[in-house]
Amino acid sequence: MKIYTYPSKSAEKRIASIINRGLGFKKKDYDQVEQILEDVRKNGDKALIKYVNEFDSPGLSIKSIKVTPDEIEAAAKKVGITFMRSLNRAIVQIESFHKRQLRNSWINTDRPGTFLGQIVNPVDSAGVYVPGGKEGKTPLVSSVLMGAIPAKIAGVKSIAMATPPTKDGSINPHLLIAAKKVGIKEIYKLGSAWAIAALAYGTETVPKTDVIVGPGNIYVTLAKKIVSGTVGIDMIAGPSEILIIADSTANPEFTAADLLSQAEHDAMASAILVTNSEETARAVDIAVEEQLKYLDRKDIAGKSLDSYGAIIVMLDLQACFELANRIAPEHLELHIDNPFEHIGKIRNAGAIFVGDYTPEPVGDYMAGPNHVLPTAGAARFASALSVDNFVKKTSIIHYSKEAFKREAKDIIRLAEIEGLDAHANSIKIRLKI
């Protein structure tokens, strides 16, 4: 990794290239995804199975798109006891965290003659998209949990999951068992933009949903962006990213390993170390190069670090936090002395990982908070996937005659200022009674 001293023109140029790398959408990608969405919207199952057969499973029929109870029963025989133990622990801890996000309906009668409130209701249905990985060999079990658990806690009655099948038309058994454990009863063998189209518009086989969540490649992300408004979505997520703030007390081996844990995701992923210690910067650089040699995904991680990685040496720790807030990373780790004393300096981050023994993968799988986080600087205004993504809030308003008269003139005045005579008249006509 290249080491930059900040402030400098070279450091500023590198930071700008990382911040402005965007989500990589091109016009041809938009056009292709829009064509797929429209095809599925108009032609339903016919279009759906066409894409499944062309891109994923040549022999799959539309009747086999939905996973059967027999397939889930067979999957249960293929997963081990250790997986089930880890899965159950993760579910308990993720559920515990998300239950604290539940909101209650409320009423307020503080102003005489008024009854005001808010009803909180879950959406009727939700779709959870789960990438299957290459030929089902890298199943994102954690994405099943992070998408379905907050929906279930919110009270969503119908949760459907879409995940791409392998060439033989199967789904990785670990995904199926994870889905069963969190209460998903509808599982569809669908991937990419056509899966999002089916969940957004519905087909003869796949019922449409109200909210779609979950990570995916550029085609999934673009499809979610386009159908947003027709359905609710969690966020427009880009490549994974991590920023680590470290001082002279940081363990270089830990820090290097954590940078690489995100770089291995994608060649577009970003891994940044910001430190006030030149010694730490040099030690982490050496550790990264050494650890990179032994990674299965070293080519991907290497490209990521070459394109969007950086070690930046700052004047002091305060400057480190200022830069972190500017970048607004998806994952922010603190490898510094007395980290809890500095948390209040952080305004923009998807999730904060505090201390030497809280690497980002702890949050991916087990800690409890959701790992679906805002990327590409969106942490400036967006939050993690939560129970809130699966509920809607409806206002309740009641005025007595006396309360109405008390505020009528003010309402009329504001309506007249806006030039809306009919609005004003709906108030005036009641004052005549």
ABEGO torsion letter per residue (X at the ends): XBBBBOBBAAAAAAAAAAAAAEAGBBAAAAAAAAAAAAAAAAAEAAAAAAAAAAAABAABBAAAABBBAAAAAAAAAABBAAAAAAAAAAAAAAAAAAAAABBBBBBBAABBGBBBBBBBBBBABBBBBBBAEBGGABBBAAAAAAAAAAAAAAGBABBBBBBBBBAAGBBBAAAAAAAAAAGBABBBBBBEAAAAAAAAAEBAABBBBABBBEBBBAAAAAAAAAABGABBBABBBBBBBBBBBBBAABBAAAAAAAAAAAAAABAABBBBBBBABAAAAAAAAAAAAAAAAABAAAAAAAAAAAAABBBBBBABAAAAAAAAAAAGBABBBBBBBGAAAAAAABABBABBBBEAABBAAAAAAAAGBBABBBBGGAAAABBBBBAAAABBBBBBBBBBAAAAAAAAAAAAAAAAAAGBAAAAAAAAAAAAX
